[in-house]
Every structure is written in C-alpha cells, then in structure tokens.
Amino acid sequence: SGCVLHRKENLSRRFLLFVLVSSGLSPTLPSSGKTKSKNPYDEKRLLEQNKRRQKENNAPEDFPNFIREGFEVKVVTSEDYRKSDSGLIYRDYEVGKGDCPKAGQQVTFHYIGYNESGRRIDSTYLQGVPARIRMGTNAVVPGFEEGIRAMRPGGKRRIIIPPELGPPVGPSTFFSSKQFEVFDIELLSIQNCQRRTIAFYSDV
C-alpha cells in the first residue's frame, strides 16, 4: 500500500505541474547550477569598440562616435554640434564670409568623407582637384546639399548625415544605406551660372 500511495502522490504532483505550466503559472524549481542569462545592452563596451576602430583608421581626434546595436544607432558628439529639424548634425569650425549659395548657383568645395568607423572613403584633397556642383539639381545626396546650403565661402564644417538623408540603396554607393556618413567640407567659392550657346553647343 505504501508503493501505491507513493505512485499516486507522484501522479498528483505531475498533474499539478502540467496544469501550472499550461496555465503559465510554472513554479520556481531549484537549480543545481547558475543560469546563464543574456547580457544587457552594454553601451560602454560598444562605445569603446567604436573608439578603438576609429583609432586604427586614424580618424580625427574630435571625430563623433557611433554606438550601434543592430539597426539602432546612437551618435555621441561634443556640445559644439547642432541638429537640424531634418536630422542632419553639423558643426562649424569656420563660418566664412559672404552669402550662402542659392539654387542654380555653382559651388566649389573640398571634402573628406568617412564612415562610422572613421575610415576615410573619399577625399578631394588627395585627388588634388576640388568638387563642383550646381545647387538644387539633386547632384548630391540630400543631407550633403542641406549641409553646404547654409555655408559661406571660406567656411569649414563637419556634417553627420543620417541614413534617411543619405544615398539611395544600392551596391554602387560608397556607404551602406544603414550607416551614417561624416563629411568635412571646406567651401571655396560660389558662382552664378549662365547658359552659354556656341553654334550647336549649349551648356551652363
């Protein structure tokens, strides 16, 4: 009879455990070892990792930091940076003099482009020739044109372009569509544009 009672008691316990588990009220069972839990998002570790990569890529000392967790990115900058309503982040090192460029005008400028790791992607200084674009013609990504539109000749500015103001998705672009872009820009000059026609040839 003792064996029968013991078996009935075990069956009752199993039935009770099944009811609790199926109803979401599972009891806390004793554990013989430590349970390995998932580590929380370590912001400090990711920040140090980004700083280390930037140092390896010889990024400028005051380069912004990017704390990336999957598709979520936190930009860490000094208090000298400002953020526009569109999400563009910028810092003026030199303001420059004169008027800002308007749509239809041509701007001449130097730039250095970086990715989030501080790796230099492109530079007109290395090419030895400044870049030229006409404003308002969608010649560059929206964030870049917005950043240069508020500059004056002689001005130097760093802009941080979020993905939504960056290049379109595609393998032909310098940057990943999910990454921020950083540009150091030096605006050299602004010129008015006029249409020129010579015989059958016409340009601006």
Secondary structure as UniProt FT lines:
FT   HELIX           2..22
FT   TURN            23..24
FT   HELIX           43..56
FT   TURN            57..58
FT   TURN            61..62
FT   STRAND          65..69
FT   TURN            70..71
FT   STRAND          72..76
FT   TURN            79..80
FT   STRAND          82..83
FT   TURN            85..86
FT   STRAND          89..94
FT   TURN            103..104
FT   STRAND          106..114
FT   TURN            116..117
FT   STRAND          120..123
FT   HELIX           124..127
FT   STRAND          131..134
FT   TURN            135..136
FT   HELIX           142..149
FT   TURN            153..154
FT   STRAND          156..161
FT   HELIX           163..165
FT   TURN            171..172
FT   TURN            177..178
FT   STRAND          181..191
FT   STRAND          196..198
FT   TURN            199..200
FT   STRAND          201..203
//
